[in-house]
C-alpha cells in the first residue's frame, strides 16, 4: 500500500467517527454565514464524513475528492444532494474564481502542498469568505485501552511516523503556516471533546482504514497489529472511543 493512496480503504471509511457538531456549529456561527445562501466546499471530502456534518447544519455546496473509490462511497452513503460531488484536489479545485463562501478540509489538509492549497482557496473564496481546517483525533488521555493499543503498535513498528491527525504533537506551527502568506487573517481556534461507541466490527474497520500505519508496517506486521487489537477487545460488546475535534478558521483577506 502506498502512503496517501486510499483506493483500497474506501469501503472501510464508513466505520470512522464524524466530527463534533458543536465545533461545526460554533465555526458556522463565527463566520456569520447563512446556511440557506452559503456556498460551501468540502475539499478532500473522502467518503463524506465532514460532508454529512455540514448537511446536518443545513449547508449545501460542493464535495471535492480526488480519489474515485472514496468519491463513489461518498455518493452512495451521503447522497449527491445537497452537495454535488466533483473530482479535484486542494491545489486545483477547478472551482470558479470567487465562487465559494466557506472552504473546509476535514482530516485532509496535511496531505496537501499547503502553500498551493491556501493560494487556491483564496482564489475560489468570495471576498470575506472563510477557510477551516479541522481534524478529529482520538483523545488518548481519556482511554487506557486506546493508549495501550497505540503503544503496542509502536512496539510492532519501531520508528513509525504518524502523519498529522490533528493532535497537538502534529499541529505545532500550523497557525504560522496558515497565516504565512497574505491570503488569510483573523485565525480562530475551536475544539471540543466527543465520544463515540463502536461495536467490535466497526472498531476493527476503523483500524483497517488507516493508511499511514499500513503503508509503513507492510502486510505481515499490519496483520499482527490487527490480531493484537482483536485480542485487546475480545469480549467487549461496545468500545468507547474519546475524540477531540480541533479546528482552525481564517478569513480571506480578499476585498471587493
C-alpha distance (Angstrom), angle and dihedral (degrees) to the residues before:
residue distance angle dihedral
X1 . . .
X2 3.80 . .
X3 3.79 118.3 .
X4 3.80 109.5 -104.5
X5 3.82 95.2 17.8
X6 3.80 109.5 117.2
X7 3.80 98.0 172.9
X8 3.80 95.9 112.8
X9 3.82 93.2 38.1
X10 3.81 99.6 56.8
X11 3.80 94.8 96.9
X12 3.83 90.2 54.3
X13 3.81 94.9 51.9
X14 3.80 91.7 80.3
X15 3.82 86.6 74.6
X16 3.79 94.9 60.6
X17 3.79 124.4 105.3
X18 3.78 121.3 -105.6
X19 3.79 128.2 -130.9
X20 3.78 129.3 -82.3
X21 3.79 108.2 -86.4
X22 3.80 88.2 -152.9
X23 3.81 91.0 60.1
X24 3.81 92.8 46.5
X25 3.80 91.5 48.2
X26 3.81 92.0 47.9
X27 3.81 91.7 49.3
X28 3.81 90.6 49.1
X29 3.81 90.8 49.4
X30 3.80 89.8 50.1
X31 3.80 92.0 54.5
X32 3.80 92.2 49.7
X33 3.81 89.3 -142.6
X34 3.80 120.2 153.6
X35 3.84 110.4 -124.7
X36 3.80 89.8 -149.3
X37 3.82 92.9 62.1
X38 3.81 104.0 19.2
X39 3.82 117.6 113.3
X40 3.81 107.4 -146.2
X41 3.80 128.5 -167.9
X42 3.81 119.0 -158.8
X43 3.81 101.0 -163.3
X44 3.79 117.8 -163.4
X45 3.79 86.3 16.9
X46 3.81 94.3 172.0
X47 3.80 108.3 -175.2
X48 3.79 93.5 -18.8
X49 3.81 104.9 -92.3
X50 3.81 92.0 140.3
X51 3.81 92.0 33.7
X52 3.80 90.0 60.9
X53 3.79 90.5 52.0
X54 3.80 91.6 51.1
X55 3.79 91.1 49.4
X56 3.81 89.3 53.6
X57 3.82 87.4 60.7
X58 3.80 92.0 52.9
X59 3.81 95.7 -103.7
X60 3.79 126.6 143.1
X61 3.78 138.0 -176.8
X62 3.80 138.6 94.4
X63 3.82 131.7 -20.4
X64 3.81 110.0 -155.9
X65 3.81 120.1 -164.9
X66 3.83 128.0 161.4
X67 3.82 97.0 -157.9
X68 3.80 113.6 82.8
X69 3.81 95.1 -154.8
X70 3.80 92.7 51.0
X71 3.80 91.4 45.3
X72 3.79 91.4 50.9
X73 3.81 92.3 53.0
X74 3.80 89.6 46.6
X75 3.78 92.2 53.9
X76 3.80 90.6 48.3
X77 3.81 97.1 46.8
X78 3.81 103.3 33.9
X79 3.79 100.3 25.8
X80 3.79 131.7 -129.2
X81 3.80 96.0 -85.9
X82 2.99 143.6 97.5
X83 3.82 82.6 11.0
X84 3.79 117.2 49.3
X85 3.81 112.6 -145.3
X86 3.80 118.3 -130.9
X87 3.79 139.3 171.2
X88 3.78 115.3 -111.2
X89 3.77 146.9 107.7
X90 3.78 134.9 -119.2
X91 3.79 89.7 -107.5
X92 3.83 93.6 47.2
X93 3.80 112.0 23.0
X94 3.82 94.6 161.8
X95 3.80 88.3 -138.9
X96 3.82 117.9 141.1
X97 3.79 120.7 -101.0
X98 3.82 115.1 -83.7
X99 3.81 93.0 0.6
X100 3.81 103.7 125.3
X101 3.81 133.9 65.3
X102 3.80 98.9 -163.6
X103 3.82 131.3 20.0
X104 3.81 118.5 -166.8
X105 3.79 134.1 -178.6
X106 3.80 118.8 -165.0
X107 3.83 114.9 -158.1
X108 3.79 89.7 -28.5
X109 3.81 111.7 87.3
X110 3.83 90.9 89.4
X111 3.82 89.3 63.8
X112 3.82 92.9 58.9
X113 3.77 135.9 89.3
X114 3.78 86.3 -110.8
X115 3.79 101.8 -153.0
X116 3.82 92.1 47.3
X117 3.80 91.3 47.2
X118 3.81 93.5 49.7
X119 3.79 90.8 49.2
X120 3.81 90.0 50.0
X121 3.81 92.7 48.9
X122 3.80 90.1 50.4
X123 3.81 88.9 51.9
X124 3.81 96.0 51.8
X125 3.81 96.9 40.3
X126 3.76 121.4 94.2
X127 3.82 116.9 -122.3
X128 3.79 107.1 -72.4
X129 3.81 92.5 16.1
X130 3.79 123.8 143.5
X131 3.80 140.3 -125.2
X132 3.82 122.8 -156.8
X133 3.80 126.3 -171.6
X134 3.79 113.7 -169.1
X135 3.79 141.4 169.6
X136 3.80 135.1 -174.5
X137 3.82 106.0 -146.9
X138 3.78 122.6 178.6
X139 3.79 111.7 -99.0
X140 3.81 99.1 -129.9
X141 3.80 91.6 -178.4
X142 3.81 88.1 71.7
X143 3.82 99.1 46.7
X144 3.80 126.5 59.2
X145 3.82 91.6 -175.0
X146 3.78 93.4 55.2
X147 3.82 92.3 43.5
X148 3.80 89.7 53.6
X149 3.80 92.4 48.7
X150 3.80 90.6 49.6
X151 3.80 91.3 51.2
X152 3.81 91.9 49.2
X153 3.81 91.8 50.1
X154 3.80 90.3 54.4
X155 3.79 89.5 50.3
X156 3.80 90.3 52.9
X157 3.83 93.0 45.0
X158 3.82 108.1 35.4
X159 3.79 112.0 -161.2
X160 3.80 93.0 22.5
X161 3.81 109.5 170.2
X162 3.79 111.0 -155.4
X163 3.79 115.8 -155.8
X164 3.78 119.9 -130.3
X165 3.76 112.6 -59.4
X166 3.78 93.6 170.6
X167 3.80 92.7 -100.0
X168 3.78 115.7 138.1
X169 3.79 95.6 -103.5
X170 3.82 90.1 58.4
X171 3.81 100.8 43.1
X172 3.80 100.2 58.7
X173 3.80 105.9 135.3
X174 3.81 95.2 12.2
X175 3.80 93.2 121.3
X176 3.81 91.5 51.5
X177 3.80 90.2 48.1
X178 3.80 94.4 51.9
X179 3.80 91.2 47.8
X180 3.82 95.4 39.6
X181 3.80 94.0 104.3
X182 3.78 131.9 42.5
X183 3.83 95.2 -103.5
X184 3.81 99.0 91.6
X185 3.79 141.5 32.6
X186 3.82 143.4 168.3
X187 3.79 99.5 51.9
X188 3.80 117.7 -160.9
X189 3.80 125.7 -173.1
X190 3.82 122.0 -150.2
X191 3.80 127.6 178.1
X192 3.79 137.8 165.4
X193 3.81 136.6 174.9
X194 3.79 122.1 -117.7
X195 3.78 135.5 176.0
X196 3.79 130.1 -138.4
X197 3.80 129.7 -167.8
X198 3.81 118.9 -144.5
X199 3.76 132.4 -173.4
X200 3.80 114.3 -136.6
X201 3.82 96.7 -95.4
X202 3.79 94.1 49.2
X203 3.81 91.1 46.3
X204 3.80 90.9 52.6
X205 3.80 89.1 45.8
X206 3.80 90.1 58.4
X207 3.80 90.1 55.4
X208 3.80 91.2 46.8
X209 3.82 88.3 56.1
X210 3.82 94.5 59.0
X211 3.79 110.9 109.5
X212 3.80 105.2 -176.1
X213 3.82 95.2 55.0
X214 3.82 93.7 46.2
X215 3.80 94.1 47.0
X216 3.81 92.5 50.6
X217 3.82 98.5 37.2
X218 3.79 98.3 47.5
X219 3.82 124.2 -144.7
X220 3.81 99.7 -65.9
X221 3.79 97.4 47.6
X222 3.78 91.9 41.9
X223 3.81 89.6 53.7
X224 3.82 87.5 52.6
X225 3.81 89.4 50.4
X226 3.79 91.7 52.3
X227 3.82 91.2 48.2
X228 3.80 89.5 51.1
X229 3.81 91.9 50.9
X230 3.82 91.7 47.9
X231 3.79 89.1 54.0
X232 3.80 92.4 48.2
X233 3.81 93.6 53.9
X234 3.82 97.4 37.7
X235 3.78 110.2 135.7
X236 3.80 95.5 14.9
X237 3.81 114.5 124.4
X238 3.80 92.9 -167.9
X239 3.79 132.1 18.3
X240 3.79 117.6 -153.6
X241 3.80 114.4 -147.6
X242 3.78 122.7 -169.4
X243 3.81 116.4 -143.4
X244 3.78 134.1 -178.6
X245 3.80 118.7 -155.1
X246 3.81 108.7 -148.8
X247 3.81 122.4 -171.3
X248 3.79 138.5 -175.7
X249 3.82 116.6 -161.8
X250 3.80 126.7 -173.2
X251 3.79 134.5 178.4
X252 3.78 123.0 -125.0
X253 3.78 113.8 -110.3
X254 3.82 89.7 -147.6
X255 3.81 113.1 123.9
X256 3.76 128.7 -156.8
